[in-house]
Amino acid sequence: MAKSPFLKSVEDYMWAHRYSRRTIDAYLYWIKSFILFSGKQHPSQLGNDDIKRYLTFLATERRVAAGTQSLALNAIVFLKTKFLQQEVGDLSGYRHSQKQRKLPVVLTQNEVATLLAQLSGHHYLMTALMYGSGLRRIELVRLRVKDIDFDYQQIRVINGKGGKHRLVTLARELFEPLRAQIKKVEAFQAQDMTIRHYAGVWLPDALARKYPAAPFELGWHYLFPASRLSIDPDSGGCRRHHFDENNLNKCVKKAAREAGIRKTVSCHTLRHSFATHLLQSGVDIRTVQQQLGHADVKTTEIYTHVLKQGAQGVTSPLSILSGL
């Protein structure tokens, strides 16, 4: 569906200021929603009371989660302060979302082992990295060859959630599969370089200008490339994108079914399991926080719910009765 000229201008502004595609799509969604809620008035004519009414509507009528409401607020504040160059004053007083965050689904170590046993090749390697290094799905598929550091047994996560960089652990057991995967990437690169209109791997504009040869170097190529070349819709160049993240989620769900796991399993379940199992093994919560890339340790504390037997470590009175 075609965007309005206004939304198109907002999108162009975000691209020019190097916002990620995900952020652009999310912000445009909530900006459009805000405009429609306000009777299609121009956002420059809408004030703080309009913003607060919209945020209250999200909480009371749409019943969105707190994080979703915060994302909508961020989108509107960006629109007013960055794009429209207007000041936003005190926004306190709107109804905050009370919808609680869901507790994470966590697999046991036996369940993880059974799930991994259903996989092979690059599907196994990708799934093992999400569990073994606590990577988000998008962080995994965006890995470049150069991000794997065998010498220091770590992975560099560049521009993770919130645009932050971090280092995460790398299981030594994955060294050989990773080296084999890099050989496959090298073969793809050699094949692609023979194609006349090949434009190299995609890089952010600033990097592409600073290092014009980088798109053709092995280190910058995606560790898990797509199976075929495609046309970059922004530049029109012929490139090989990374593995499709939605297909990865389907692969993990299928493996969980084949493993007979009855829990609701997704790629993020492996990240939840990584964090919980680290805490179970005695790793301190601050270290786990750093590995996960959480800005606030309170976000990490949600994983402590499985550290003791029974909810909050409470022994059921039925168990006591059974021991009499």
Backbone bond lengths (Angstrom), bond angles and torsions (degrees), N, CA, C in turn:
res aa  C-N    CA-C-N  psi(-1)  N-CA   C-N-CA  omega(-1)  CA-C   N-CA-C  phi
1 M - - - 1.458 - - 1.529 109.42 -
2 A 1.347 115.39 132.99 1.458 120.08 -177.12 1.531 110.51 -67.99
3 K 1.324 116.50 141.89 1.458 121.30 177.84 1.523 109.46 -83.45
4 S 1.322 115.55 154.64 1.458 120.17 173.68 1.526 108.48 -67.33
5 P 1.348 117.32 157.34 1.475 118.99 177.76 1.526 112.41 -56.07
6 F 1.343 116.26 -34.84 1.466 118.92 -179.76 1.517 110.79 -66.40
7 L 1.339 117.21 -50.21 1.464 120.21 -179.88 1.524 111.14 -63.30
8 K 1.336 116.50 -34.71 1.470 119.84 177.82 1.525 110.16 -64.50
9 S 1.317 117.21 -37.57 1.467 119.80 178.97 1.529 110.85 -69.13
10 V 1.345 116.78 -35.36 1.459 120.37 175.47 1.528 110.01 -64.68
11 E 1.319 115.97 -44.06 1.463 120.55 178.77 1.530 110.99 -60.69
12 D 1.313 117.14 -45.41 1.469 121.07 -179.77 1.534 110.64 -61.53
13 Y 1.328 116.10 -40.09 1.465 120.50 177.99 1.526 110.44 -60.92
14 M 1.339 117.40 -43.27 1.466 121.29 -177.91 1.524 110.84 -67.90
15 W 1.323 116.38 -39.80 1.473 118.49 176.94 1.532 110.00 -62.29
16 A 1.337 115.53 -42.68 1.472 119.77 -177.97 1.523 111.45 -63.97
17 H 1.333 116.48 -27.21 1.468 120.79 -179.82 1.532 111.56 -100.92
18 R 1.320 115.70 17.09 1.466 124.38 170.08 1.536 114.18 61.62
19 Y 1.313 116.35 37.34 1.458 118.90 170.29 1.525 108.21 -73.47
20 S 1.334 116.92 151.96 1.464 119.94 179.31 1.520 110.06 -73.03
21 R 1.321 115.52 158.25 1.469 120.42 179.02 1.523 110.78 -58.99
22 R 1.330 116.96 -40.29 1.459 120.49 -179.68 1.529 111.31 -62.02
23 T 1.328 116.24 -44.31 1.457 119.75 179.08 1.523 110.66 -64.66
24 I 1.312 116.39 -41.96 1.464 120.71 178.94 1.526 110.78 -59.44
25 D 1.321 116.38 -49.21 1.469 120.51 -178.97 1.526 111.28 -61.84
26 A 1.339 116.03 -43.10 1.464 119.96 -178.79 1.527 110.98 -66.21
27 Y 1.324 116.95 -46.62 1.462 120.10 -178.47 1.529 111.09 -64.42
28 L 1.318 117.71 -41.76 1.468 120.10 179.35 1.519 111.28 -62.25
29 Y 1.332 116.67 -37.30 1.468 120.58 179.19 1.530 110.47 -60.88
30 W 1.343 116.88 -48.06 1.462 120.41 -175.94 1.520 111.99 -76.31
31 I 1.319 118.26 -30.80 1.468 120.56 175.32 1.525 109.87 -65.55
32 K 1.324 116.44 -44.21 1.469 120.52 177.97 1.523 110.47 -62.50
33 S 1.341 116.43 -42.90 1.458 120.78 179.16 1.527 110.84 -60.49
34 F 1.320 116.59 -42.24 1.467 122.12 179.59 1.528 110.73 -63.22
35 I 1.316 116.80 -42.89 1.466 121.28 -179.88 1.526 110.51 -64.76
36 L 1.331 117.01 -44.49 1.469 120.58 179.70 1.530 110.61 -64.15
37 F 1.336 116.70 -42.04 1.463 121.07 179.05 1.529 110.24 -60.38
38 S 1.320 117.06 -33.91 1.468 122.34 -175.89 1.522 112.52 -90.78
39 G 1.331 116.62 19.42 1.462 120.37 176.45 1.508 113.77 72.08
40 K 1.322 116.72 29.43 1.459 123.60 177.56 1.536 113.08 62.59
41 Q 1.328 115.75 25.87 1.465 118.18 173.09 1.538 109.28 -71.70
42 H 1.316 115.27 153.02 1.459 118.59 177.42 1.527 108.58 -67.80
43 P 1.337 118.24 133.27 1.477 121.02 -176.82 1.520 114.29 -56.50
44 S 1.323 117.58 -26.06 1.467 120.04 179.49 1.526 111.25 -66.66
45 Q 1.336 117.05 -20.38 1.456 121.63 -179.71 1.525 112.30 -94.11
46 L 1.319 117.35 -2.92 1.464 122.32 -177.58 1.518 110.17 -97.50
47 G 1.327 116.67 137.44 1.448 120.88 -176.59 1.508 113.68 -112.18
48 N 1.322 115.09 -165.93 1.464 120.88 -176.70 1.521 112.65 -62.27
49 D 1.336 117.06 -38.28 1.466 119.56 179.90 1.529 110.62 -63.47
50 D 1.317 116.55 -37.11 1.469 120.26 177.74 1.524 110.49 -65.48
51 I 1.322 116.18 -41.20 1.463 120.61 179.32 1.524 110.15 -63.59
52 K 1.335 116.58 -44.58 1.464 120.27 -178.49 1.527 111.39 -66.42
53 R 1.339 116.83 -37.76 1.477 119.61 176.84 1.523 110.55 -62.22
54 Y 1.333 115.45 -40.62 1.476 119.27 -179.60 1.520 110.89 -66.52
55 L 1.323 117.37 -44.53 1.469 120.87 -179.71 1.527 110.74 -64.13
56 T 1.327 117.45 -37.73 1.467 120.95 176.72 1.531 110.34 -65.75
57 F 1.332 116.09 -40.22 1.470 120.97 176.22 1.529 111.08 -58.13
58 L 1.333 116.72 -43.15 1.464 120.21 179.53 1.524 111.37 -60.95
59 A 1.339 116.13 -37.86 1.460 120.60 -177.31 1.522 112.21 -76.93
60 T 1.336 116.92 -42.36 1.466 120.52 -171.66 1.519 114.01 -91.51
61 E 1.339 116.79 -35.12 1.461 120.02 -177.29 1.529 112.52 -98.21
62 R 1.295 116.10 -48.63 1.466 118.79 179.69 1.516 112.53 -85.84
63 R 1.324 116.61 -16.63 1.471 122.96 175.79 1.532 112.09 52.71
64 V 1.327 115.25 48.61 1.464 120.04 -179.98 1.521 109.49 -77.37
65 A 1.321 115.78 161.25 1.461 121.27 176.12 1.524 109.74 -70.75
66 A 1.328 115.11 160.89 1.467 120.38 -178.42 1.524 111.80 -58.54
67 G 1.333 116.68 -40.27 1.459 120.24 179.94 1.518 112.09 -64.62
68 T 1.331 117.11 -36.29 1.457 121.50 178.82 1.518 110.65 -68.62
69 Q 1.333 115.99 -40.86 1.460 120.04 177.50 1.531 110.43 -63.05
70 S 1.326 117.06 -39.67 1.469 121.32 178.37 1.526 110.89 -64.64
71 L 1.336 116.65 -38.23 1.461 120.47 178.39 1.522 110.63 -64.23
72 A 1.326 116.71 -42.11 1.461 120.56 177.99 1.530 110.22 -62.15
73 L 1.332 116.51 -42.71 1.465 120.82 177.88 1.525 111.00 -61.29
74 N 1.327 116.77 -44.75 1.472 120.46 179.35 1.522 110.92 -59.82
75 A 1.340 116.39 -40.15 1.463 120.63 -179.56 1.525 111.09 -63.77
76 I 1.330 116.00 -42.38 1.463 120.08 -178.32 1.526 110.84 -70.60
77 V 1.326 117.35 -41.15 1.463 120.69 178.46 1.526 109.99 -63.68
78 F 1.338 116.98 -40.38 1.473 119.87 174.68 1.521 110.33 -58.24
79 L 1.330 115.45 -47.32 1.466 120.02 -177.90 1.526 111.51 -58.41
80 K 1.328 115.84 -46.09 1.464 119.59 -175.58 1.533 112.30 -73.80
81 T 1.329 116.63 -45.80 1.470 119.49 -171.54 1.528 113.16 -86.88
82 K 1.304 117.32 -37.09 1.472 120.17 -176.40 1.528 111.54 -90.59
83 F 1.325 115.78 -54.52 1.470 118.78 -174.23 1.523 112.17 -77.76
84 L 1.350 117.09 -46.80 1.457 120.48 -176.54 1.530 113.00 -90.80
85 Q 1.360 116.20 -9.23 1.469 120.70 178.27 1.529 111.47 57.71
86 Q 1.339 115.94 40.74 1.460 121.49 176.90 1.520 109.37 -112.61
87 E 1.304 115.74 152.17 1.458 119.55 178.43 1.525 110.34 -82.82
88 V 1.323 115.13 145.23 1.462 121.49 173.38 1.519 107.29 -116.55
89 G 1.312 116.14 122.37 1.455 120.01 -176.95 1.512 112.45 -88.50
90 D 1.302 116.83 -145.45 1.465 123.62 -177.39 1.527 109.90 -70.32
91 L 1.307 116.15 120.12 1.467 120.88 179.82 1.530 111.97 -106.15
92 S 1.317 117.51 12.68 1.462 119.32 179.56 1.523 109.57 -69.31
93 G 1.324 116.34 155.06 1.455 120.20 176.29 1.511 114.61 108.71
94 Y 1.344 117.82 -9.37 1.462 117.90 175.79 1.523 109.90 -81.74
95 R 1.309 117.00 161.91 1.462 122.03 -178.98 1.534 109.85 -78.04
96 H 1.305 115.34 118.10 1.463 119.55 179.21 1.527 110.41 -80.37
97 S 1.311 114.96 146.03 1.459 119.41 179.99 1.523 110.10 -65.15
98 Q 1.334 115.63 135.22 1.457 121.18 179.40 1.525 111.96 -103.95
99 K 1.320 115.41 1.10 1.459 118.86 -179.59 1.520 109.28 -66.55
100 Q 1.316 116.72 119.47 1.460 120.93 -174.36 1.524 111.64 -78.53
101 R 1.308 112.96 150.37 1.457 119.51 176.40 1.514 109.82 -68.57
102 K 1.320 115.77 138.49 1.464 120.18 179.43 1.526 110.61 -69.20
103 L 1.321 115.51 145.25 1.462 118.98 172.90 1.526 108.81 -70.05
104 P 1.324 117.57 141.87 1.467 119.65 -177.30 1.521 112.36 -70.14
105 V 1.324 115.69 144.56 1.459 121.72 171.31 1.528 107.28 -82.29
106 V 1.326 116.26 127.20 1.466 121.42 -176.95 1.516 109.52 -123.75
107 L 1.326 116.43 133.07 1.460 121.56 175.93 1.524 109.85 -88.22
108 T 1.307 116.15 151.66 1.461 119.49 170.18 1.526 107.65 -75.27
109 Q 1.318 116.31 165.90 1.467 119.18 178.30 1.525 111.05 -64.21
110 N 1.321 117.63 -34.93 1.467 120.59 176.33 1.520 111.13 -64.79
111 E 1.335 116.56 -39.22 1.468 119.67 178.55 1.521 111.24 -66.45
112 V 1.331 116.86 -39.05 1.469 119.71 176.94 1.524 110.13 -62.00
113 A 1.320 116.76 -44.94 1.465 121.12 -179.37 1.526 110.51 -61.90
114 T 1.340 116.91 -41.61 1.462 121.09 179.86 1.522 110.87 -66.39
115 L 1.334 116.53 -39.49 1.464 120.64 178.51 1.526 110.56 -64.02
116 L 1.337 116.77 -47.14 1.465 120.42 -179.24 1.517 111.98 -62.89
117 A 1.334 116.06 -29.73 1.469 120.48 -179.51 1.531 111.97 -66.81
118 Q 1.346 116.92 -17.79 1.464 120.19 179.60 1.529 112.11 -84.01
119 L 1.325 116.55 -6.22 1.459 120.95 -172.21 1.522 111.46 -114.35
120 S 1.318 114.84 160.02 1.468 119.97 176.96 1.528 109.06 -149.48
121 G 1.327 115.67 169.40 1.461 121.08 176.58 1.519 112.96 59.63
122 H 1.340 115.21 -143.03 1.462 118.34 -176.20 1.523 112.21 -70.47
123 H 1.349 117.18 -23.52 1.465 118.86 175.92 1.532 110.53 -65.71
124 Y 1.305 116.24 -41.00 1.469 120.05 176.23 1.526 110.07 -63.42
125 L 1.328 116.55 -46.62 1.465 120.86 -176.11 1.530 111.11 -62.21
126 M 1.315 116.95 -43.23 1.456 120.67 -179.05 1.531 110.67 -64.43
127 T 1.314 116.21 -43.98 1.465 120.87 -179.26 1.526 110.50 -67.39
128 A 1.323 116.59 -40.54 1.464 120.98 178.99 1.526 110.98 -64.36
129 L 1.326 117.86 -34.21 1.463 120.97 178.61 1.529 111.21 -70.73
130 M 1.318 117.10 -37.59 1.465 119.11 178.29 1.527 110.28 -63.79
131 Y 1.331 116.12 -40.38 1.463 118.68 178.44 1.535 111.10 -78.04
132 G 1.322 117.63 -44.51 1.464 121.37 -173.57 1.516 114.53 -73.87
133 S 1.344 117.27 -21.81 1.465 120.14 -177.95 1.527 112.83 -124.07
134 G 1.330 117.07 -0.14 1.465 120.28 177.07 1.514 114.01 67.92
135 L 1.330 116.77 29.99 1.462 120.58 -176.45 1.526 111.70 -79.88
136 R 1.319 115.22 142.42 1.456 119.88 167.44 1.526 108.07 -69.41
137 R 1.325 115.57 156.85 1.467 120.10 -178.62 1.528 111.54 -58.40
138 I 1.330 117.50 -45.82 1.460 120.13 -177.96 1.524 110.74 -68.51
139 E 1.323 117.61 -33.41 1.461 120.60 177.26 1.517 110.40 -64.79
140 L 1.310 116.44 -38.03 1.462 120.78 -179.79 1.522 111.28 -64.49
141 V 1.343 116.72 -52.35 1.467 118.42 -174.41 1.524 111.82 -69.01
142 R 1.335 116.97 -20.95 1.467 119.55 179.30 1.527 113.57 -88.53
143 L 1.320 118.25 -0.29 1.462 120.51 178.90 1.526 110.78 -60.28
144 R 1.325 115.47 139.67 1.469 122.19 173.52 1.526 107.97 -103.71
145 V 1.307 116.37 160.15 1.465 121.22 179.38 1.529 110.41 -54.28
146 K 1.316 117.57 -41.57 1.467 121.91 -176.45 1.530 113.31 -67.66
147 D 1.339 117.71 -14.30 1.464 120.71 -177.54 1.532 112.58 -77.91
148 I 1.320 117.42 -11.89 1.466 121.35 179.48 1.525 108.76 -89.60
149 D 1.316 115.80 120.38 1.467 121.40 -178.51 1.528 108.46 -114.85
150 F 1.332 115.42 96.11 1.464 120.18 -178.91 1.528 111.40 -69.05
151 D 1.322 116.74 -36.32 1.467 120.59 -175.68 1.528 111.85 -61.60
152 Y 1.327 116.42 -43.35 1.462 120.15 -178.16 1.530 112.67 -101.44
153 Q 1.325 116.30 6.88 1.466 122.63 175.02 1.530 110.52 54.87
154 Q 1.328 115.06 53.52 1.455 119.25 -177.78 1.534 110.43 -150.80
155 I 1.320 114.35 166.36 1.463 122.39 177.43 1.515 107.99 -122.68
156 R 1.318 115.88 134.32 1.459 120.13 175.26 1.523 109.35 -90.89
157 V 1.301 116.53 118.88 1.465 121.55 176.43 1.522 106.97 -98.40
158 I 1.316 115.98 112.55 1.459 121.88 -176.71 1.525 109.48 -102.72
159 N 1.318 115.85 130.69 1.464 121.41 179.61 1.525 111.99 54.85
160 G 1.334 114.53 53.87 1.457 118.98 173.70 1.518 109.50 -72.37
161 K 1.325 117.13 -159.27 1.459 120.97 -178.77 1.524 109.53 -58.59
162 G 1.331 115.46 132.27 1.456 119.56 -177.75 1.510 113.03 79.02
163 G 1.346 116.97 10.00 1.458 120.68 179.57 1.513 113.97 72.81
164 K 1.338 116.97 17.72 1.465 120.71 -175.71 1.527 111.59 -92.89
165 H 1.347 115.11 149.98 1.454 122.43 175.37 1.538 108.52 -101.33
166 R 1.327 116.26 149.62 1.469 119.48 174.56 1.525 109.42 -158.88
167 L 1.326 114.94 165.23 1.455 122.37 175.27 1.515 108.56 -109.88
168 V 1.332 116.49 136.10 1.464 120.82 177.65 1.521 109.42 -126.83
169 T 1.312 115.00 158.75 1.458 120.24 -177.68 1.525 111.49 -70.09
170 L 1.306 115.79 152.87 1.473 122.38 177.25 1.524 108.40 -127.07
171 A 1.318 116.13 122.28 1.464 121.22 -179.76 1.532 110.09 -67.76
172 R 1.331 116.23 129.58 1.471 120.67 -179.80 1.523 111.31 -61.08
173 E 1.331 116.42 -27.02 1.465 120.88 -179.74 1.531 112.49 -63.74
174 L 1.332 116.96 -16.52 1.464 120.48 -178.73 1.524 112.73 -98.47
175 F 1.328 117.93 2.36 1.459 120.41 -178.51 1.528 111.94 -57.96
176 E 1.311 116.53 -52.45 1.469 119.63 -176.36 1.525 112.25 -65.90
177 P 1.357 119.19 -45.67 1.469 117.99 175.30 1.530 112.69 -59.33
178 L 1.331 117.08 -35.17 1.456 119.90 178.80 1.527 111.57 -68.52
179 R 1.308 116.25 -40.83 1.471 118.64 178.57 1.528 110.33 -63.93
180 A 1.330 116.32 -37.80 1.463 120.19 177.35 1.530 110.37 -66.11
181 Q 1.323 117.15 -37.98 1.467 121.12 178.74 1.519 110.93 -66.16
182 I 1.321 117.01 -38.98 1.469 120.58 178.63 1.527 110.30 -64.79
183 K 1.329 117.28 -34.98 1.473 120.75 175.19 1.529 110.88 -61.63
184 K 1.351 116.04 -38.05 1.468 119.80 178.14 1.526 110.89 -66.85
185 V 1.342 115.83 -40.05 1.464 119.96 177.67 1.529 109.86 -62.51
186 E 1.315 116.05 -40.22 1.463 121.31 179.12 1.527 110.90 -61.80
187 A 1.338 115.86 -39.47 1.464 120.17 178.60 1.531 110.68 -66.58
188 F 1.325 116.79 -41.80 1.465 120.67 176.40 1.526 110.29 -60.75
189 Q 1.341 115.78 -43.28 1.457 120.09 -178.85 1.526 110.98 -61.06
190 A 1.317 116.40 -46.03 1.475 120.70 -179.78 1.528 110.67 -61.71
191 Q 1.322 115.75 -38.66 1.466 120.83 179.33 1.533 110.37 -67.59
192 D 1.319 116.17 -44.37 1.464 120.35 -176.84 1.525 111.92 -67.93
193 M 1.325 116.49 -33.48 1.461 120.22 -178.11 1.530 112.26 -65.44
194 T 1.316 117.02 -16.18 1.470 120.04 178.67 1.525 111.94 -84.29
195 I 1.336 115.84 -9.74 1.466 120.43 -178.62 1.524 109.17 -85.81
196 R 1.307 116.22 128.53 1.467 122.60 -170.86 1.523 112.66 -57.50
197 H 1.311 117.80 -42.24 1.464 120.47 -172.95 1.530 112.76 -99.78
198 Y 1.319 116.63 17.40 1.463 119.37 179.48 1.526 109.48 -67.38
199 A 1.350 116.37 127.51 1.471 121.14 -175.41 1.518 112.39 -103.64
200 G 1.326 116.99 8.66 1.457 119.36 -178.75 1.518 111.50 81.93
201 V 1.333 116.12 177.95 1.455 120.72 -179.20 1.527 109.86 -76.61
202 W 1.332 116.12 151.42 1.464 119.56 -179.66 1.525 110.94 -68.58
203 L 1.333 115.11 137.89 1.466 122.47 172.46 1.520 108.77 -132.65
204 P 1.335 117.94 150.17 1.477 119.24 172.95 1.517 109.69 -55.35
205 D 1.346 115.72 150.13 1.471 120.71 -173.54 1.521 113.29 -52.24
206 A 1.340 116.74 -44.67 1.465 119.99 -176.49 1.530 111.02 -61.79
207 L 1.333 116.41 -42.92 1.463 119.76 179.59 1.521 111.27 -69.04
208 A 1.328 116.83 -39.71 1.461 120.40 -178.89 1.531 110.80 -62.88
209 R 1.335 116.38 -35.65 1.468 119.31 178.39 1.529 111.28 -74.70
210 K 1.323 116.53 -38.57 1.464 120.43 -177.41 1.523 111.86 -72.99
211 Y 1.348 115.67 -37.52 1.465 120.02 -178.41 1.534 109.33 -125.04
212 P 1.313 118.21 77.92 1.471 121.26 -175.05 1.526 114.53 -61.39
213 A 1.336 117.58 -23.07 1.467 120.04 179.63 1.525 112.49 -87.70
214 A 1.340 116.79 -14.45 1.466 121.62 -174.19 1.527 114.29 -58.27
215 P 1.333 120.53 -39.03 1.467 119.62 -178.93 1.532 114.48 -58.89
216 F 1.321 116.08 -16.85 1.469 119.60 -178.25 1.530 112.09 -105.02
217 E 1.338 117.25 -0.01 1.457 121.09 -179.88 1.525 111.09 -89.72
218 L 1.321 116.24 144.63 1.461 121.44 -176.47 1.527 112.21 -58.13
219 G 1.338 116.66 -42.56 1.458 119.79 -174.91 1.508 114.38 -58.77
220 W 1.338 117.21 -28.42 1.461 120.51 -177.90 1.527 112.35 -87.69
221 H 1.312 117.33 -10.14 1.464 119.20 -178.43 1.524 110.54 -72.96
222 Y 1.342 115.73 149.64 1.456 120.96 -179.67 1.522 110.38 -62.44
223 L 1.323 115.72 138.05 1.461 121.00 179.14 1.522 111.08 -65.98
224 F 1.333 116.14 -32.42 1.465 120.88 178.49 1.527 108.65 -123.07
225 P 1.350 116.15 84.49 1.468 120.07 -174.75 1.525 112.44 -77.65
226 A 1.323 114.81 158.77 1.460 120.86 173.86 1.522 109.15 -66.56
227 S 1.302 116.04 160.28 1.469 120.75 -176.32 1.522 112.81 -77.33
228 R 1.338 116.44 -15.62 1.470 118.62 -179.25 1.527 110.43 -142.66
229 L 1.299 115.32 160.80 1.453 121.65 176.59 1.527 110.23 -75.72
230 S 1.328 115.74 158.10 1.461 120.60 177.72 1.520 108.72 -149.55
231 I 1.317 115.58 168.74 1.454 121.12 179.75 1.523 109.31 -93.70
232 D 1.318 116.05 125.51 1.454 121.69 177.15 1.528 107.97 -68.23
233 P 1.353 118.18 117.19 1.468 119.52 -176.19 1.526 113.82 -65.44
234 D 1.328 117.82 -20.99 1.460 120.47 -178.17 1.527 112.26 -85.69
235 S 1.339 116.05 -45.08 1.470 119.28 -176.63 1.524 113.33 -100.56
236 G 1.336 116.68 -19.66 1.458 120.22 -176.37 1.514 112.98 81.58
237 G 1.344 117.36 1.60 1.456 121.45 -179.43 1.521 112.27 -78.54
238 C 1.326 115.33 157.08 1.460 121.67 177.44 1.531 107.88 -89.54
239 R 1.337 115.95 118.54 1.462 120.10 -175.54 1.521 110.64 -137.96
240 R 1.339 114.33 167.81 1.462 120.62 172.13 1.531 107.02 -111.73
241 H 1.325 115.43 111.55 1.457 121.14 -177.39 1.526 109.40 -77.84
242 H 1.339 116.65 -179.05 1.464 119.49 177.49 1.529 110.93 -86.08
243 F 1.299 116.67 169.12 1.462 123.85 178.74 1.527 109.11 -55.36
244 D 1.321 116.34 141.48 1.464 120.93 -177.26 1.526 111.06 -71.97
245 E 1.336 115.89 123.32 1.466 120.31 -175.47 1.521 112.49 -66.36
246 N 1.333 118.00 -31.52 1.459 119.81 179.21 1.532 111.10 -68.21
247 N 1.310 116.77 -36.79 1.462 120.06 176.80 1.529 110.96 -65.58
248 L 1.327 116.14 -33.26 1.463 119.73 178.21 1.524 110.41 -64.99
249 N 1.319 116.97 -41.38 1.463 120.39 179.73 1.523 110.27 -64.21
250 K 1.327 117.09 -40.49 1.468 121.37 177.93 1.522 110.35 -62.14
251 C 1.317 116.03 -39.48 1.463 121.66 -179.70 1.524 110.93 -63.51
252 V 1.340 116.37 -44.02 1.470 121.09 -179.78 1.526 110.53 -66.30
253 K 1.315 117.26 -42.71 1.469 121.12 179.45 1.535 110.60 -62.48
254 K 1.322 116.12 -41.13 1.462 120.61 179.40 1.526 110.57 -64.59
255 A 1.328 116.85 -42.67 1.463 120.81 178.76 1.521 111.09 -62.77
256 A 1.339 116.51 -38.02 1.462 120.37 179.14 1.527 110.79 -65.02
257 R 1.325 116.80 -40.98 1.478 120.12 177.53 1.521 110.57 -63.21
258 E 1.323 115.93 -44.56 1.468 120.14 -178.82 1.521 111.66 -66.98
259 A 1.337 116.10 -25.82 1.469 120.75 177.98 1.523 111.67 -82.16
260 G 1.324 116.72 -6.21 1.460 120.45 179.81 1.521 113.49 76.02
261 I 1.329 116.61 22.74 1.467 120.50 179.28 1.523 108.75 -83.58
262 R 1.310 117.36 123.35 1.460 122.17 -175.80 1.530 113.07 -87.12
263 K 1.303 117.43 -12.53 1.461 120.77 178.83 1.532 109.89 -70.75
264 T 1.328 115.14 157.52 1.464 120.45 174.32 1.527 108.41 -76.99
265 V 1.312 116.37 111.74 1.470 121.37 -172.01 1.528 110.40 -114.17
266 S 1.310 115.86 134.33 1.463 122.72 173.04 1.524 107.75 -138.48
267 C 1.316 116.44 179.44 1.470 119.47 176.59 1.519 110.93 -57.55
268 H 1.320 117.26 -38.87 1.458 120.23 -176.61 1.524 111.67 -68.30
269 T 1.341 117.07 -22.65 1.465 119.92 176.44 1.521 110.47 -60.51
270 L 1.321 116.72 -33.89 1.469 120.77 179.88 1.522 110.79 -68.60
271 R 1.317 117.15 -36.02 1.472 121.21 176.01 1.529 109.88 -67.87
272 H 1.336 117.19 -42.19 1.466 120.48 175.66 1.533 110.39 -58.77
273 S 1.319 115.87 -42.59 1.466 120.77 -177.42 1.521 110.71 -68.03
274 F 1.331 117.19 -38.95 1.469 122.33 176.20 1.526 109.98 -55.21
275 A 1.343 116.33 -50.71 1.462 120.88 -176.81 1.522 111.54 -64.64
276 T 1.324 116.79 -45.16 1.464 120.85 -177.68 1.518 110.90 -65.23
277 H 1.319 117.34 -42.29 1.460 120.51 -177.79 1.528 111.29 -69.85
278 L 1.335 117.71 -32.54 1.464 119.55 174.20 1.523 110.50 -63.57
279 L 1.321 116.62 -45.69 1.464 120.27 179.36 1.527 110.98 -63.62
280 Q 1.323 116.65 -39.11 1.467 120.64 177.86 1.522 111.47 -62.36
281 S 1.332 116.19 -32.48 1.465 120.10 -177.91 1.526 112.53 -82.05
282 G 1.338 116.63 -2.62 1.463 119.56 176.03 1.511 115.57 102.81
283 V 1.337 118.19 3.10 1.464 120.43 177.55 1.525 108.16 -69.22
284 D 1.341 116.85 135.72 1.465 119.13 -176.51 1.526 110.34 -70.78
285 I 1.329 115.06 153.75 1.465 120.86 -171.01 1.525 112.38 -66.02
286 R 1.329 118.45 -30.21 1.462 120.78 178.66 1.529 111.25 -65.61
287 T 1.336 115.76 -38.33 1.464 119.94 177.62 1.528 110.22 -66.41
288 V 1.324 116.26 -42.19 1.468 120.48 178.00 1.526 109.51 -62.72
289 Q 1.327 116.60 -40.32 1.463 121.22 177.61 1.531 110.48 -57.70
290 Q 1.332 117.04 -45.18 1.462 121.33 179.92 1.521 111.09 -65.19
291 Q 1.336 116.90 -41.26 1.463 120.47 179.88 1.531 111.32 -62.55
292 L 1.320 115.99 -38.58 1.465 120.97 -178.43 1.522 112.45 -80.22
293 G 1.335 116.98 -21.50 1.457 119.84 -177.97 1.511 112.86 80.45
294 H 1.342 117.76 26.08 1.455 121.01 177.47 1.526 110.45 -77.49
295 A 1.321 116.72 134.27 1.462 120.40 178.32 1.522 111.45 -72.30
296 D 1.338 116.19 -31.43 1.457 121.70 -176.41 1.520 109.86 -124.10
297 V 1.322 116.93 131.21 1.462 120.65 -178.95 1.531 111.53 -62.62
298 K 1.335 117.09 -22.19 1.463 119.49 178.28 1.525 111.34 -61.45
299 T 1.324 116.60 -31.44 1.466 120.51 177.26 1.518 110.31 -65.72
300 T 1.326 116.61 -36.71 1.463 121.59 -178.97 1.521 111.65 -74.14
301 E 1.323 116.31 -28.91 1.469 120.57 -175.28 1.518 113.50 -62.82
302 I 1.328 117.24 -17.07 1.460 119.38 179.55 1.531 111.76 -62.15
303 Y 1.332 116.26 -24.25 1.469 119.81 -178.01 1.527 112.85 -78.54
304 T 1.315 117.49 -10.88 1.463 118.77 -179.68 1.524 112.32 -73.39
305 H 1.351 116.96 -6.60 1.465 119.40 -176.22 1.523 113.48 -68.08
306 V 1.325 116.59 -17.45 1.469 118.36 -178.79 1.528 112.30 -107.33
307 L 1.316 117.35 7.51 1.457 119.79 -174.89 1.523 113.13 -74.47
308 K 1.318 116.26 -22.01 1.463 119.56 -179.93 1.518 109.10 -116.37
309 Q 1.300 116.12 157.38 1.455 119.89 178.85 1.519 108.63 -71.97
310 G 1.345 116.96 129.12 1.450 120.87 -178.09 1.510 110.46 80.91
311 A 1.331 116.40 157.79 1.453 120.96 179.85 1.520 110.36 -63.98
312 Q 1.379 115.81 127.70 1.469 123.15 -177.95 1.533 112.42 54.29
313 G 1.325 117.68 23.44 1.453 121.26 177.69 1.519 114.67 74.90
314 V 1.336 116.65 12.59 1.468 119.89 -178.20 1.523 109.78 -84.54
315 T 1.338 116.54 128.67 1.452 121.91 175.90 1.518 108.97 -84.92
316 S 1.302 116.81 129.73 1.460 121.12 -179.31 1.536 110.12 -63.89
317 P 1.340 117.71 139.99 1.465 119.86 177.10 1.521 112.01 -62.93
318 L 1.360 116.52 -23.04 1.459 118.70 177.42 1.538 110.41 -66.67
319 S 1.357 115.75 -35.62 1.470 119.58 178.19 1.529 110.29 -65.79
320 I 1.347 116.29 -37.18 1.471 119.92 178.66 1.518 109.86 -66.97
321 L 1.347 115.79 -42.23 1.455 121.10 179.00 1.523 111.36 -61.74
322 S 1.317 115.77 -38.39 1.465 120.53 -178.50 1.528 111.88 -66.06
323 G 1.336 116.33 -24.87 1.460 119.84 -177.87 1.501 113.76 -86.95
324 L 1.329 116.96 -4.65 1.473 119.59 -179.29 1.527 111.80 -76.98
